[in-house]
């Protein structure tokens, strides 16, 4: 295979270049084939573009539920060096994780109740804190977490698949990036279509996990809950410290990311707030049962961490061998971990659009695409997560330390914001609500601190630096938009449009059909017209002047010699000379350019595309207006 690479790579590059060229010149056709037909804005609130809660559940909750495949293992990886006697700790660590899950889901149900149009951390903090930076902390933390969710989920999926198919070893990075690109393409077609593609594999994975746990329970009933392979319970291994336990707990809490997605995605539910609450209750129940059941079976069977074979793969192989059922579980684990990123492709663009709507991110992120989704946000998410996968070589254990700290920071500020809301508004049972959110805020703050301390040297410091940078950039973006708005603001009662004097300059390359069209257009829009010809030698200038005179010199001609064979410098110099124009300095200078529009896309490669370069260059001139006059070739 290695011998083929020298000629395979050039062929692939050539094919890619041809594909890119075709896509550029047939952009609309390619876009329609990939994305689908455009959807009218008025269809946004139509029922068929929204989801019933049980179908939205796997779409929005795949991130949280799929993490059961790697959350307990991430916690046990920290304790693996202590040996067999530390394996029982998976039970209290997982139980603590489920308790935290219950607190968070209860808190977010209250958030959805308080904010029916979307009760995410950004909306909550923006409404309950005057300071901008607090809401930006929540938004930045969640945006970072969404990006890491894609990178971790996809990398974990490929690692699970490589555990069963060793031939994939060494290709994890390429496969992970390809999977991100595939998820992007499906999501660009819209939420309803991605739901049809992604929902049912998640249901199958849930069934597989419950089947695996059920098989374990049946085996426990037959053989007993304590077997010969079951590690001793309650023994404290030598070398165990409180810091190590906290480190394991923080790693296991990586299975709690994705809770925020439902509260951000309330608008996509067909029955709105009620649908989101139903989805939260269903999600919490099935995730809690799966986490506890999976951890119990790992302990009973004494499954240990193996870097070349995941704990899920080991347990499935133990119960079902390596037959069809085992491969079904592995394949759907792979699929659902890939699809876990899909919920992020809903949450990230929704949140980015909210923040961009408040002018803290580029406005392009607030625009809906042809399929009514925030396609620009999806593209940004895919690009940044793909870059992370490439940098960390698709290694889940290398990405986990960066993971989840952001989301727990967002959890904390959201709980504090809800506490402030209940105390301020004092609705019915406000003390109970404030108490629940206060407990949630304290717990999530502790987890965030544990993450920051225990994972600091392993990579958490990167997130702790990135978050302040994102907040700073967001504030700078808002300052720019505010400055632009202030500069563009007018007093409508005092300022009126005025007629300006415009000098039109027609840039010509010869006396031909394009020259006829350009000069005709210039004389139709302005009474002051100059034809400009830039030649590279005296002979070409003389020939053009002779043809111009034979044509009848329809307007004043200025011929300029460019000894360095450049159009840009002589044109800029000429524009500066017009400031001392004998007829007086014009208010605006209109540069009229002509451009071929070939009938066949590949004919574009045969022309210089000079007008594109000139348009870009002339943007630097303040009072210059560039007009492009297209000429459509017939053949």
FIVO-428019 format. One record per residue (C-alpha): residue in three letters; x, y, z. Coordinates in steps of 0.5 Angstrom, whole numbers, padded with zeros to 4 digits, always signed. Example, Ala and Ser with C-alpha at 12.3 -4.5 7.8 and 13.67 -1.06 7.14 Angstrom:
FIVO-428019
ALA+0025-0009+0016/SER+0027-0002+0014/
END
This chain:
FIVO-428019
UNK+0000+0000+0000/UNK+0006+0005+0002/UNK+0008+0004-0005/UNK+0002+0006-0008/UNK+0002+0013-0004/UNK+0007+0017-0009/UNK+0002+0017-0015/UNK-0005+0016-0011/UNK-0003+0023-0007/UNK-0003+0027-0014/UNK-0009+0024-0017/UNK-0013+0025-0011/UNK-0010+0032-0011/UNK-0012+0033-0018/UNK-0019+0030-0017/UNK-0020+0035-0011/UNK-0018+0041-0015/UNK-0023+0039-0021/UNK-0029+0038-0016/UNK-0027+0045-0012/UNK-0027+0048-0019/UNK-0034+0045-0021/UNK-0037+0047-0014/UNK-0035+0054-0015/UNK-0037+0055-0022/UNK-0044+0051-0020/UNK-0045+0053-0013/UNK-0052+0054-0013/UNK-0053+0047-0017/UNK-0048+0043-0012/UNK-0051+0047-0006/UNK-0058+0045-0008/UNK-0056+0038-0009/UNK-0053+0038-0002/UNK-0057+0042+0002/UNK-0064+0041-0001/UNK-0069+0047-0004/UNK-0070+0053+0000/UNK-0075+0054+0005/UNK-0079+0060+0006/UNK-0079+0064+0012/UNK-0086+0064+0014/UNK-0085+0056+0014/UNK-0081+0057+0020/UNK-0087+0056+0025/UNK-0090+0050+0021/UNK-0091+0044+0025/UNK-0088+0040+0020/UNK-0081+0044+0022/UNK-0082+0042+0029/UNK-0081+0036+0033/UNK-0085+0032+0038/UNK-0082+0031+0044/UNK-0080+0023+0044/UNK-0077+0025+0037/UNK-0073+0031+0039/UNK-0071+0027+0045/UNK-0065+0023+0042/UNK-0064+0029+0037/UNK-0062+0034+0043/UNK-0060+0028+0048/UNK-0055+0024+0044/UNK-0050+0028+0047/UNK-0051+0026+0054/UNK-0054+0019+0053/UNK-0048+0017+0049/UNK-0043+0019+0054/UNK-0045+0013+0058/UNK-0040+0009+0054/UNK-0034+0013+0056/UNK-0036+0017+0062/UNK-0035+0011+0067/UNK-0029+0009+0064/UNK-0026+0016+0064/UNK-0027+0016+0072/UNK-0024+0009+0072/UNK-0018+0011+0068/UNK-0015+0016+0073/UNK-0016+0010+0079/UNK-0013+0004+0074/UNK-0006+0005+0077/UNK-0008+0003+0084/UNK-0010-0004+0081/UNK-0016-0009+0082/UNK-0018-0006+0090/UNK-0020+0001+0087/UNK-0025-0002+0082/UNK-0031-0002+0087/UNK-0030+0006+0087/UNK-0034+0006+0080/UNK-0040+0005+0084/UNK-0040+0011+0089/UNK-0037+0015+0083/UNK-0042+0013+0079/UNK-0048+0014+0084/UNK-0045+0021+0085/UNK-0045+0023+0078/UNK-0053+0021+0078/UNK-0054+0025+0084/UNK-0051+0031+0080/UNK-0055+0029+0074/UNK-0062+0029+0078/UNK-0060+0036+0081/UNK-0058+0039+0074/UNK-0064+0036+0070/UNK-0069+0039+0076/UNK-0065+0046+0075/UNK-0066+0046+0068/UNK-0073+0044+0068/UNK-0074+0050+0073/UNK-0070+0054+0068/UNK-0075+0052+0062/UNK-0081+0054+0066/UNK-0078+0061+0067/UNK-0076+0062+0060/UNK-0081+0058+0055/UNK-0078+0061+0049/UNK-0071+0058+0051/UNK-0068+0057+0058/UNK-0061+0057+0057/UNK-0055+0059+0061/UNK-0054+0065+0057/UNK-0062+0067+0057/UNK-0062+0066+0064/UNK-0056+0070+0066/UNK-0057+0076+0061/UNK-0064+0077+0064/UNK-0062+0077+0072/UNK-0055+0080+0072/UNK-0054+0087+0069/UNK-0046+0086+0068/UNK-0045+0084+0061/UNK-0039+0080+0062/UNK-0043+0075+0067/UNK-0048+0073+0061/UNK-0041+0072+0056/UNK-0038+0068+0061/UNK-0044+0063+0061/UNK-0044+0064+0053/UNK-0037+0063+0052/UNK-0036+0057+0057/UNK-0042+0053+0053/UNK-0039+0055+0046/UNK-0033+0052+0048/UNK-0036+0046+0051/UNK-0040+0045+0045/UNK-0034+0045+0040/UNK-0030+0040+0045/UNK-0037+0035+0045/UNK-0036+0034+0038/UNK-0029+0033+0038/UNK-0029+0028+0044/UNK-0036+0024+0042/UNK-0033+0023+0035/UNK-0026+0021+0037/UNK-0029+0016+0042/UNK-0033+0013+0037/UNK-0028+0012+0032/UNK-0024+0009+0038/UNK-0029+0004+0040/UNK-0030+0002+0033/UNK-0022+0001+0032/UNK-0023-0003+0039/UNK-0027-0008+0035/UNK-0023-0007+0028/UNK-0016-0006+0029/UNK-0015-0005+0022/UNK-0017+0002+0023/UNK-0012+0003+0028/UNK-0007+0009+0026/UNK-0013+0012+0021/UNK-0017+0015+0027/UNK-0016+0022+0026/UNK-0018+0022+0018/UNK-0024+0018+0020/UNK-0026+0023+0025/UNK-0025+0029+0021/UNK-0029+0026+0016/UNK-0035+0024+0021/UNK-0035+0031+0023/UNK-0036+0033+0015/UNK-0041+0028+0014/UNK-0045+0031+0020/UNK-0045+0038+0018/UNK-0048+0036+0011/UNK-0054+0032+0014/UNK-0055+0038+0019/UNK-0055+0043+0013/UNK-0061+0040+0011/UNK-0065+0042+0017/UNK-0067+0040+0024/UNK-0073+0036+0021/UNK-0069+0032+0016/UNK-0063+0031+0021/UNK-0068+0028+0026/UNK-0071+0023+0022/UNK-0063+0021+0020/UNK-0061+0021+0027/UNK-0067+0019+0032/UNK-0067+0012+0031/UNK-0060+0010+0032/UNK-0060+0013+0038/UNK-0066+0009+0040/UNK-0063+0003+0038/UNK-0057+0004+0042/UNK-0061+0006+0048/UNK-0064-0001+0047/UNK-0057-0004+0046/UNK-0055-0001+0053/UNK-0061-0004+0057/UNK-0060-0011+0053/UNK-0053-0011+0056/UNK-0055-0009+0063/UNK-0061-0014+0063/UNK-0056-0019+0061/UNK-0052-0018+0066/UNK-0058-0018+0071/UNK-0060-0024+0069/UNK-0053-0027+0070/UNK-0052-0024+0077/UNK-0059-0028+0079/UNK-0056-0034+0076/UNK-0049-0034+0079/UNK-0050-0029+0084/UNK-0048-0021+0085/UNK-0041-0023+0088/UNK-0037-0027+0083/UNK-0030-0030+0083/UNK-0028-0024+0079/UNK-0031-0019+0083/UNK-0026-0014+0086/UNK-0027-0013+0094/UNK-0032-0008+0096/UNK-0030-0003+0101/UNK-0022-0004+0101/UNK-0018+0003+0101/UNK-0012+0001+0096/UNK-0005+0004+0098/UNK-0004+0011+0094/UNK-0011+0013+0094/UNK-0012+0020+0096/UNK-0017+0025+0096/UNK-0015+0029+0090/UNK-0014+0022+0086/UNK-0022+0021+0088/UNK-0024+0028+0086/UNK-0020+0027+0079/UNK-0024+0021+0078/UNK-0030+0024+0080/UNK-0029+0030+0075/UNK-0027+0025+0069/UNK-0034+0021+0070/UNK-0038+0028+0070/UNK-0036+0028+0063/UNK-0042+0024+0062/UNK-0046+0030+0064/UNK-0045+0035+0058/UNK-0051+0036+0054/UNK-0056+0037+0059/UNK-0056+0045+0056/UNK-0058+0043+0049/UNK-0065+0042+0051/UNK-0066+0048+0054/UNK-0063+0052+0049/UNK-0067+0048+0043/UNK-0074+0049+0046/UNK-0077+0053+0040/UNK-0076+0046+0036/UNK-0081+0043+0040/UNK-0088+0042+0037/UNK-0091+0043+0044/UNK-0086+0048+0046/UNK-0084+0048+0054/UNK-0088+0042+0056/UNK-0085+0038+0050/UNK-0078+0040+0053/UNK-0080+0038+0060/UNK-0082+0031+0058/UNK-0076+0030+0054/UNK-0072+0032+0060/UNK-0076+0027+0065/UNK-0075+0022+0060/UNK-0067+0023+0059/UNK-0066+0024+0066/UNK-0069+0017+0067/UNK-0066+0013+0062/UNK-0059+0016+0063/UNK-0059+0015+0071/UNK-0061+0008+0070/UNK-0056+0006+0064/UNK-0050+0009+0068/UNK-0052+0006+0075/UNK-0053-0001+0071/UNK-0047+0000+0067/UNK-0042+0001+0073/UNK-0045-0004+0077/UNK-0044-0009+0071/UNK-0037-0007+0070/UNK-0036-0008+0078/UNK-0039-0015+0078/UNK-0035-0017+0072/UNK-0028-0014+0074/UNK-0028-0011+0068/UNK-0021-0007+0068/UNK-0019-0001+0064/UNK-0015-0003+0057/UNK-0013+0002+0053/UNK-0013-0002+0047/UNK-0020-0005+0048/UNK-0026+0000+0051/UNK-0029-0003+0058/UNK-0036-0003+0054/UNK-0033-0007+0049/UNK-0030-0012+0054/UNK-0037-0013+0057/UNK-0041-0014+0051/UNK-0036-0019+0049/UNK-0036-0023+0056/UNK-0044-0023+0055/UNK-0045-0024+0048/UNK-0038-0027+0045/UNK-0036-0024+0039/UNK-0042-0025+0035/UNK-0047-0021+0031/UNK-0050-0018+0038/UNK-0043-0016+0040/UNK-0042-0013+0033/UNK-0049-0010+0033/UNK-0047-0006+0040/UNK-0041-0004+0038/UNK-0043-0001+0031/UNK-0049+0003+0034/UNK-0044+0005+0040/UNK-0040+0008+0034/UNK-0046+0011+0031/UNK-0049+0014+0037/UNK-0043+0017+0039/UNK-0042+0020+0032/UNK-0049+0023+0033/UNK-0048+0026+0040/UNK-0045+0031+0036/UNK-0051+0032+0032/UNK-0055+0035+0038/UNK-0049+0040+0039/UNK-0050+0042+0032/UNK-0057+0044+0034/UNK-0055+0047+0041/UNK-0048+0051+0038/UNK-0052+0055+0032/UNK-0058+0057+0037/UNK-0053+0060+0042/UNK-0049+0063+0037/UNK-0055+0066+0034/UNK-0057+0069+0041/UNK-0051+0072+0042/UNK-0050+0075+0035/UNK-0057+0078+0036/UNK-0054+0082+0042/UNK-0048+0084+0037/UNK-0043+0080+0041/UNK-0041+0075+0036/UNK-0041+0077+0028/UNK-0048+0078+0025/UNK-0047+0073+0020/UNK-0048+0067+0026/UNK-0055+0070+0027/UNK-0057+0069+0020/UNK-0061+0063+0018/UNK-0059+0059+0012/UNK-0064+0056+0006/UNK-0066+0051+0010/UNK-0068+0055+0016/UNK-0062+0053+0020/UNK-0056+0057+0023/UNK-0052+0054+0017/UNK-0046+0059+0019/UNK-0046+0057+0026/UNK-0046+0050+0024/UNK-0040+0051+0019/UNK-0036+0054+0024/UNK-0037+0049+0029/UNK-0035+0043+0024/UNK-0029+0047+0023/UNK-0026+0049+0030/UNK-0028+0042+0032/UNK-0024+0039+0026/UNK-0018+0043+0028/UNK-0018+0040+0035/UNK-0019+0033+0033/UNK-0013+0034+0028/UNK-0009+0038+0034/UNK-0010+0032+0039/UNK-0010+0027+0034/UNK-0017+0024+0036/UNK-0015+0022+0043/UNK-0021+0022+0047/UNK-0016+0022+0054/UNK-0012+0028+0051/UNK-0019+0032+0050/UNK-0023+0030+0056/UNK-0018+0034+0061/UNK-0021+0040+0057/UNK-0028+0038+0057/UNK-0034+0039+0061/UNK-0030+0045+0065/UNK-0034+0050+0061/UNK-0041+0047+0062/UNK-0040+0047+0069/UNK-0038+0054+0069/UNK-0044+0055+0065/UNK-0049+0051+0070/UNK-0046+0055+0076/UNK-0048+0062+0073/UNK-0055+0059+0071/UNK-0057+0057+0078/UNK-0054+0063+0081/UNK-0058+0067+0076/UNK-0065+0063+0077/UNK-0064+0064+0085/UNK-0064+0071+0083/UNK-0070+0071+0079/UNK-0074+0067+0084/UNK-0072+0072+0090/UNK-0073+0078+0085/UNK-0080+0076+0083/UNK-0082+0071+0089/UNK-0087+0067+0085/UNK-0091+0061+0088/UNK-0086+0056+0092/UNK-0081+0061+0091/UNK-0077+0059+0097/UNK-0077+0052+0094/UNK-0075+0054+0087/UNK-0069+0058+0090/UNK-0067+0053+0095/UNK-0066+0048+0089/UNK-0062+0052+0085/UNK-0058+0054+0090/UNK-0056+0047+0092/UNK-0055+0046+0084/UNK-0050+0052+0084/UNK-0046+0050+0090/UNK-0045+0043+0087/UNK-0044+0045+0080/UNK-0039+0051+0083/UNK-0035+0045+0087/UNK-0035+0041+0081/UNK-0032+0046+0076/UNK-0027+0048+0082/UNK-0025+0040+0082/UNK-0024+0040+0074/UNK-0020+0046+0074/UNK-0015+0044+0080/UNK-0015+0036+0078/UNK-0014+0037+0071/UNK-0010+0044+0071/UNK-0004+0041+0068/UNK-0007+0036+0064/UNK-0010+0041+0059/UNK-0015+0045+0063/UNK-0011+0051+0063/UNK-0012+0052+0056/UNK-0020+0053+0057/UNK-0018+0057+0063/UNK-0014+0062+0058/UNK-0019+0061+0052/UNK-0025+0063+0056/UNK-0023+0070+0058/UNK-0020+0071+0051/UNK-0027+0069+0048/UNK-0030+0074+0053/UNK-0025+0080+0051/UNK-0027+0079+0044/UNK-0034+0079+0045/UNK-0034+0085+0048/UNK-0029+0088+0043/UNK-0034+0086+0037/UNK-0040+0089+0041/UNK-0036+0096+0042/UNK-0034+0096+0034/UNK-0042+0095+0033/UNK-0044+0100+0037/UNK-0038+0105+0034/UNK-0041+0103+0027/UNK-0048+0105+0029/UNK-0046+0111+0032/UNK-0042+0113+0026/UNK-0048+0111+0021/UNK-0054+0115+0026/UNK-0057+0121+0022/UNK-0062+0126+0024/UNK-0067+0124+0019/UNK-0071+0131+0020/UNK-0064+0135+0018/UNK-0061+0131+0013/UNK-0063+0130+0006/UNK-0060+0126+0000/UNK-0056+0131-0004/UNK-0054+0130-0012/UNK-0047+0129-0013/UNK-0042+0130-0018/UNK-0039+0124-0021/UNK-0034+0123-0026/UNK-0034+0116-0030/UNK-0027+0113-0032/UNK-0028+0107-0037/UNK-0022+0102-0036/UNK-0021+0099-0043/UNK-0017+0094-0046/UNK-0019+0095-0053/UNK-0024+0097-0058/UNK-0029+0092-0058/UNK-0036+0090-0056/UNK-0035+0091-0049/UNK-0032+0098-0050/UNK-0039+0100-0054/UNK-0043+0097-0048/UNK-0038+0101-0042/UNK-0038+0107-0046/UNK-0045+0107-0047/UNK-0047+0106-0040/UNK-0042+0111-0038/UNK-0045+0117-0042/UNK-0052+0114-0040/UNK-0050+0115-0032/UNK-0046+0121-0033/UNK-0044+0127-0037/UNK-0037+0127-0035/UNK-0033+0121-0038/UNK-0026+0119-0039/UNK-0024+0113-0042/UNK-0017+0110-0039/UNK-0012+0105-0043/UNK-0006+0102-0040/UNK-0001+0100-0044/UNK+0005+0096-0043/UNK+0009+0099-0049/UNK+0009+0105-0054/UNK+0007+0101-0060/UNK+0001+0098-0056/UNK-0001+0105-0054/UNK+0000+0108-0061/UNK-0005+0102-0064/UNK-0010+0104-0059/UNK-0010+0111-0060/UNK-0011+0110-0068/UNK-0017+0105-0067/UNK-0020+0110-0062/UNK-0019+0116-0067/UNK-0022+0111-0072/UNK-0028+0110-0068/UNK-0030+0117-0067/UNK-0027+0118-0060/UNK-0034+0118-0057/UNK-0031+0121-0050/UNK-0024+0124-0048/UNK-0018+0119-0048/UNK-0012+0118-0043/UNK-0007+0113-0045/UNK-0002+0111-0039/UNK+0004+0107-0040/UNK+0006+0102-0035/UNK+0013+0100-0035/UNK+0012+0095-0030/UNK+0007+0091-0033/UNK+0002+0093-0028/UNK-0005+0095-0028/UNK-0006+0097-0020/UNK+0000+0102-0019/UNK-0002+0106-0026/UNK-0009+0106-0024/UNK-0008+0108-0017/UNK-0004+0114-0019/UNK-0009+0116-0024/UNK-0014+0117-0019/UNK-0010+0121-0015/UNK-0009+0126-0021/UNK-0016+0126-0021/UNK-0016+0130-0015/UNK-0013+0136-0019/UNK-0018+0135-0025/UNK-0018+0141-0029/UNK-0026+0141-0028/UNK-0025+0141-0021/UNK-0025+0135-0016/UNK-0031+0131-0017/UNK-0035+0128-0011/UNK-0034+0121-0013/UNK-0030+0117-0018/UNK-0034+0112-0022/UNK-0029+0106-0025/UNK-0033+0102-0030/UNK-0030+0095-0031/UNK-0032+0090-0036/UNK-0032+0083-0035/UNK-0033+0076-0039/UNK-0039+0072-0037/UNK-0037+0065-0040/UNK-0043+0060-0042/UNK-0039+0054-0040/UNK-0036+0054-0033/UNK-0029+0051-0035/UNK-0028+0057-0039/UNK-0027+0062-0033/UNK-0020+0058-0032/UNK-0018+0061-0039/UNK-0019+0068-0037/UNK-0015+0073-0033/UNK-0021+0075-0028/UNK-0017+0082-0028/UNK-0024+0085-0026/UNK-0024+0081-0019/UNK-0017+0084-0017/UNK-0018+0091-0019/UNK-0025+0091-0015/UNK-0021+0088-0009/UNK-0015+0093-0010/UNK-0020+0099-0011/UNK-0024+0098-0004/UNK-0018+0102-0001/UNK-0020+0109-0004/UNK-0025+0113+0000/UNK-0029+0116-0006/UNK-0028+0111-0011/UNK-0035+0107-0014/UNK-0033+0101-0018/UNK-0038+0099-0023/UNK-0038+0092-0026/UNK-0041+0091-0033/UNK-0042+0084-0035/UNK-0042+0081-0042/UNK-0045+0074-0043/UNK-0042+0070-0048/UNK-0046+0067-0053/UNK-0041+0061-0054/
END
